[in-house]
Amino acid sequence: MSGGHMPIGHGIIPHDLAHLATEAALGIDDGFWGLLARGATFRKGTDRRPTRPGRAIIAANRSGIHAAEQLGNMHHGLWVHGQPTPVAPTLDRLAEAWRAVPDGGTLTVTWPLSVSPPSISGSADAAARR
């Protein structure tokens, strides 16, 4: 699945990476990333075509998606402002990896969270492009 560059906060990392960090660090399995892994198909933000079964997964987990979105925004905000959060080590690691991505390169991440070294080209389960 490929994603775009949508920075939040001070543009340190893309929006989706901040949520990946939060969902992974807090063990959230009914947020954006956990639902993608279970076959959810969102209308925007991925290269997957929406399907009826994929949309049904989202409909059945709306409260979890909204809670994960709020938690992701909260923990990212704390991190950006130097406040303590249990998600900070994961956000730090992803921010470091993101900074190392060259122009035109990709950062490949998988769920559950693992980060591959930045590259100029490549593909995987999730890639954010600069």
LINWO-V305367 format. One record per residue. N is the residue number from 1. NEAR is the number of other ideal C-beta (glycine too) atoms within 12 Angstrom. Layout:
[[N;NEAR] [N;NEAR]]
This chain:
[[1;30] [2;23] [3;32] [4;20] [5;24] [6;19] [7;20] [8;26] [9;24] [10;14] [11;18] [12;24] [13;40] [14;35] [15;28] [16;39] [17;45] [18;44] [19;44] [20;46] [21;46] [22;40] [23;38] [24;36] [25;30] [26;27] [27;18] [28;32] [29;23] [30;27] [31;39] [32;42] [33;40] [34;29] [35;36] [36;36] [37;27] [38;22] [39;22] [40;34] [41;25] [42;27] [43;13] [44;16] [45;25] [46;28] [47;18] [48;25] [49;14] [50;20] [51;16] [52;13] [53;17] [54;24] [55;20] [56;17] [57;27] [58;31] [59;18] [60;17] [61;27] [62;19] [63;14] [64;25] [65;29] [66;18] [67;23] [68;35] [69;28] [70;19] [71;30] [72;38] [73;24] [74;23] [75;35] [76;38] [77;23] [78;22] [79;33] [80;24] [81;15] [82;13] [83;15] [84;12] [85;26] [86;19] [87;37] [88;24] [89;18] [90;33] [91;40] [92;23] [93;25] [94;40] [95;31] [96;20] [97;30] [98;34] [99;18] [100;21] [101;31] [102;16] [103;11] [104;13] [105;23] [106;31] [107;38] [108;32] [109;39] [110;20] [111;28] [112;21] [113;31] [114;19] [115;34] [116;23] [117;18] [118;26] [119;21] [120;17] [121;14] [122;21] [123;16] [124;21] [125;25] [126;37] [127;32] [128;36] [129;27] [130;24]]
